[in-house]
Each structure stands twice: as C-alpha cells, then as structure tokens.
Amino acid sequence: MRKYIICALIALFGLIARNTHAQNYLISGQAKAAANLKIYLNGRDLYAPLRDSTIADGDGNFSFKGSVLEPQPVLLSITGNKEPYGFILENKTIVITGDIDKFSRSKATMTEEQRIYEAYQAEKLKFYSYTSQLQNLMKQAQIEKDTAKVSSLAKGSMGLLRDSITKIYLKIINTYPNSSTAVAFINSLVSTYPIKNVQELMAKIEKTPAGAYPAALKAREAINARLRRQAGTQAVNFAQPDSSGKVFNLSSYRGKFVFIDFWASWCKPCRAENPNVLKAYNKFKDKNFTIVGVSLDASRSAWLSAVKEDGLPWLQVSDLKGGDNDAGKLYGVTSIPANFLVGPDGKIIATDLRGETLELALEHSIGNSK
C-alpha cells in the first residue's frame, strides 16, 4: 500500500511539473559575434506588456524565461543592431540561432505558429521586392525632375501598399484562422475594413481555439463597438462629468439633434476643426441642435484651457482618462477627431463629419425633420 502511494505521488508531481513547464516559455539562443552584448525581448502593444533583457555570455549564448497568456509576435534585438528578429513566442522551449550581422534572418524552433508566421513573412517579402522596383522608378523620376511622374508613382505605391497588405492579412486569416497571426491581423483590420467582412473573418477565428485568445476577445470588443456606431443604430447612452463636476447623461438630450464630438487639447487636427464645428453650432443652435464635446484629455487644466482658447460654448465632458475614456470605448473611438450626429429619436445619422459636410448633414437632417 505504501509503495502504491509513493508511486502515485511521484506520478502526480511529474504531472504538475509537466503542466508548470507547459505554462512557461524558455528561449535558448545563440547569436554569433554577440559576446557580452545586451539582448532585448519586446512584445507588441496589442498584448500584455512584455519587456525583458539579458546579457549574452562570451559565446553569444542567451536565454529568457517567463510566460505569456497567448502565442504572440515578439521582437528580439541586440544593442547597436538595427534589424530585430521577429518570431512567435509561446509557452514552449524555443531555440534561436543567428548571427549579429544578419540578425533579422535568425531561425527559431519551427512550431506550427512559427510556420504560419513565416508564411506571412514570405508573402511580405514578395511584395517588398515589387515596391523596391517602384522606389527605383521614383528615384529616377526625381533625378529627371518629373514631378508629375513622382506624384503618380507615390500615390500608386501607397495604394498598392494598402491593398497588398490587406490581401496578405485576408489570405492568412482565411487559411490559418486558428493562429496568433490571424488574431493579430483581425485586430489590424477591425477599424478600417468593411464591417460585414470583418464579422465574417472574425466568425472563422471564433470557431477555433484562437477565438478565446485575449487578443481575439479585444478584436470582438472592437467589432461590437464599431457595430454600435453604425448609421441607423441606437446611440449608446453614456455618463461623464462636465467641467463643473456634474454628471451628464447623453439620454438627457433625447429629442434633439446632438453632435457628439470626441476631441482633446493635444489633438492638432481637432483644434483645427473646432472653428468649423463652432460655425455649425452658431448656425443651428436655435433649430433643436446642440453639441456635447467629449475630451480625451488626462489633464483637467489642459482640457479647460483649450475650451476657453477655442471659444467653445457647448457642453464639455470628460472622465480625464485620456485615451481610455469610457465613452470613447463605447463608441469604438481609436483616433480623433471622431464624431457622431444623433437624431431626436436617439439613432446615429452620420459619423466623422468634417468641414462643410457637417453643415450639409445638418441642413439635410433638420430640413427633413420639419
């Protein structure tokens, strides 16, 4: 009996040890000619913060230990070397070999996640070889002082860059939905790609275990926020303190045309747009129209000083959480200026109105409401 218990305990401890190991990563690397240099391991903004460093030994050997909540792309770099090496970090043992002179071409243990990541890198290299040809054409046009050709090539290359990167993202998501690379790419597409298509792509990821990754849950939150801001949907109520500290509820403006303007004192495009918003306010303020400014400032003094400097007479609110403003999160605001025109029925009429388009939208909406 005692022998049985001892055997059972040994098996249990072995299982615990294996599970503990599976929940941690061990990076074991060697970089030729990197003796005694500092090695940095950095994560991406999308994920839980990851910043670590170590010193390579006399043979260029180095190691990192830790754990991550999900597989994720990271960068490994060496002091004085401008070309980091990117790979997928997982809670596994990962062996990396490279040379300081060609560090971006290092090699990591070929896990399934790494294989998919390298498939993406291969696609990207094909595209970059083509863009380098365009850059050579632009240089030649600049030498010839052909400004029209330079402008045309610049516009073409920018469009090509955007379209090609999007195509690569779509190919990876459709081919490898159960991957950290797909999850990273859906987060890149969530605010710019047509919402219907984003929904379809996200559904593919959510049918796999990758759909439960924290970064995938962030993408779902961003998609839901974007759905809430579509024209024709009911504007979500929010509560924020005004400049006097009194809590304002958006629902208190029901029955009016309301322009919700997300801005900040430090946002130059926002400040440049304020005269246009002020002009529209003065033109329509007596026609059942008002504005509520939602500041993404973290400094109360900076916020109120900007309100005074720009002469903004309408209601101003802020929770002073900066980019983490709760109302901004509800409305999926990822950049400013951002705005929403809401009708008396509480439904969103239009978004991101600038310059004369705000006045035109108000003339159309208010005129049709009579």
N, C-alpha and C positions, 0 to 999 in steps of 0.2 A: 504493500500500500504506500509506504513511504517513498519507495523507488518510483512509483507511478506519479506521486505528487511532484517529486523533483523533476521528472521528465516533462510534466505538464507545465511547470513554472519556467523551465528552460525554453520550451516552445513559445510560451506567452511572451517572455522577454525578447525572444527573437523576432516575433511578430511586431511588438512595439518598436523595436529598433528599426525594422524594415519600414514601418509606417512613418517613423520620425524622419528617416533618411529621404523618403519619398516626398516629404513636405518641405524639403530644403534643397537649395542648389549648391553645387560645388564647381566653380570654374577653375580649371587647372590649365595654365597656359605657359607658352614659351615664345618670346619674341627675340629673334637673333639680333645681336648688337644693341640690346636694350638693357645691358647690365646696369643695375643700381638706379635706373630711371623710374619716375613715378608713373603709375598706370591708373587711369581713371575709368570707372564704370558709371555711366549715366543713363537713367531712364528717360522716357518721354512724358510730356505734360499730361497726356490722357490718363496715365496710370498713377498708382500710389507713388509718392516721391521715392526716388532711388538715386542716391549719390554716394559713391564709395570710392576709395582709392587705396593703393598699396604700393610698395617699393619692390621692384624686381630684384632678384638676387644677382650674384656675379655672373651667372649663366643666362640671365634673362628670364628665369622662371618666376611666375607669379601665381597667386590664387585669390579667389574671393569666395566667401561663404555667406549664405543668407536664405531668404525665402521670398517668393512672390505669390500674389493672390491668383495670378493667371499667367499663362505664357504671354510674353510681350517683347516687342523690338527694343533693343538697347544699343548703346554705342560704347565701344571700348577705344580709349585713346591713350597716347603716350606723350609725355611732356616734350614740347618742341616739334611734334609731328602734326601736320595739318590735316591728315587724312585718317579719320577714325574708321574702325571696323564695326559694321552693324551685324547683329545676329539676333536670334530669338532666344531669350532667356526663359528657361523652365526650371522647375524643381527637380533637376536631374544632375548627374555628373556630366559636365561639358568640357571637352578638351579643345583648346585653341592653340594653333601653331601659326607663326607668321614671322615676318622679317620687318625690322623697323623701317627699311627703305621702301617697302611695299606693304605697309601695314593694313591698308584698306582691302587688300587681297588675301588676308589671312583665311584660315579654314577652321570651322567649328564642327563638332560632332554632328553627323548628319541624322538628326531626328526628323520625324515627319513634319513638324512645324518648321524646322530649318530648311527642309527640302522645298516647301511651299514658298518660304521667304526668298530663297534663291531663285525660284522660278520667276518671282516678281522682279528680282534684280536683273535677271536675264532679259526680260521684256523691256525693262527700263533702259538697259544698255543699247538695245536695238534702236530705240527712239533717240537716245542721245547721239548716236553715230549720225543719224539723219539731221538733227538740229545743228550739229557741228558744221555740216555742209552749208546750211543756211547762214550760219555765222560767218563763214568764209566768204559767202556771196555778199553779205552785208559789209564786210571789211573792204572788199573790192569796190563796192558801190561808194563807200565813204572816200576811198582813195580817188575815185573818179568824180567825186563831189556830185553824185547823182542823188540829190535829197529825196526826190520822188520815189526812186527805187528803194532807198534806205527805209523810208516810211512804210512802203508797201511790204517789204520783207519783214520789218519789225512787227507789223500788225499780223501778218501771216504766221510768223513764228509763235507769237503769243497765242493765237487761236489754235495753232497746231499743238502747242504745249498743253493747253487746257483740254482739248479734245482727246489727245493721245493718252494723257494721264488718266482721264476718266475711263477710257476704253480698257486700260490696264486694270484699273480698280474693278470694273464690271466683270472682266474675264476671271480675275482671281476670286471674287465673291461667288460667281456662278459655278466655278469649277471646284473651289475648295471652301464651301460655306462653313465647314467645321474647323476653322483655323483662326489663330490670333491675327493673322494678316488680314483676313476677311473682316474681322471685327474692327481692326484699325481703319480699314478703308471705308466701311459703312459710316464711321464717325466723321470721316473726311467729306463724305457725300451728303450727309444728313441735312445740311443747311443750304445747299446750292442745287442739288439735283431735284428734278420734279418729284413732288411728294408721293405721287402714286407709285412711281418706280422705286423710290426709296422704301416704301411699305412692302413692295413685292420682294425686294432684296433682303430686307430685314426678316421677313417671314421665312425665307430659306435658312438664314442663320439660326433663327429661333427654333427650328425643327431639329437642331443639332445640340450637342452638349456645349458648344461655344456660345450658344444663346444665353447661357447662365453666367458667362464671364462678367465681372464688374463693368468692364468697358462696353460690353454689349448692352447691359442694363442702362448705362449712360446714354447710349445711342437711342434706345427705346424711349427714354425720358425726353430726349431732344426731339424725336419724331412726334411724340404726343404733344409737346409744347408747340411744335410747328403746326400740327393739325388744329390746335386751339386758336391759331392766329390767321386761319384762312378766311377770306371774304365769305360772308354768309353765315359764319358760325357765331354763337353767342359769346360776347366778350366776357372773359373770366373776371369776376369781382376780385379786388384786392384792397388791402387796407395799409396805409402808410401815414406816418406823422407829417404834418405840414411844418412850415417854418416856425410856427409858434408852439409846436409840440402836440397840437390837437390831431387826433387820428381821423383821417379822411377815408371814406369808403367810396369806391367808384360807383356802387349801386345808388348812391345818393344823387347822382347826376342822371339817373334814368329819366327819359322823356326829353332829353336834349341831344343835340349833335355834339359829340365830345371828341376832341383831338387829344389822344394820349401821346405825349412827346417824351421819349427817352433820350436823355442828353447828359452832359457833365461839363463842369467848368473847364476841365483839361482837354476837352474834345474840340479841336480847332474847326473841323467841319460842322459840328453842332453850333458853335458860336457864329460861324459864317452864315448858317441857315436861319438863325434867330430873327434877323430883320424881315425875312420873308414870312415867317410864322407870325411876327408882330403885325405885319401889314394885313394878313388874312384875318387875324383876331380883330383888328380895328374895323375891318370891312363887314364882318359878320357877327360881331358880339351882340348886336341887338336883334338877331334873327334866330334865336333859340340855339345859339352856338357858344361853346366855351372850350377852354383848354385846361388840361392838367399836365404839368411838367413833372416827370419822374427823373430825379437826378441820380446818376450812378457815381456820385462823389462819395468819398470816405471822410472828407473834411467839411465840417459844417461851415466854417468861416469861408473857405474857398467857394463853396456852393452859393451861399447867400451873397457874397461879394459879386459873383458872376451874374446873379439875378439882378442886382442893383445896377451893375455896369451896363448890362444889355437892356435895361428898362423893361423887364417882363412883368406885366401887371396881373397875369393869371395865377391860379393856384399852383404852388410848388410843393412837392412832397419828396421825401427820401428817408430810407431807413439807415442811410450812411454806411452801407455795407459794400460800397464800391461796386465792382463787377459782380458781386454775389447778391445784388439787390433782389429781394424776393419777388417783387412784381416783374422784374426783368426775366427771372427764371420762368415764371408762369407763362410769359409771352414768348419765351424762346429767344430772347434778345441776346445775340452773340457779338454784335458790333453796333456802334452808334455813330450818327443819329439813326434812330428807328422810331417809327410812329404808326399809329392806328387811328383811323377815323371810324367812330362808332355812331350808329344811328339812334334815334329816340327809342327804338324797340330793343336796344342793347346788342344789336348784331353788328359785326365788323363790316364796314362798307369797303374800305380800301386800306392798303398798308404802304409804308415807305413813300410818302408823298413829299416831293421837293419843289421848291421854287413856285412857278406858276401852276404846276399840277395840283397843288393844294387848293388854290383859289378856284380852279376849274372844277375840281371834285366837289367843292362846297357849293358852287353855283348850280351844278347839276343835281346834287343831292337835296339841297334846300329848296331849289326850284321845283323839283318833282314832288316834294312833300306838301306843297300848298294845295 
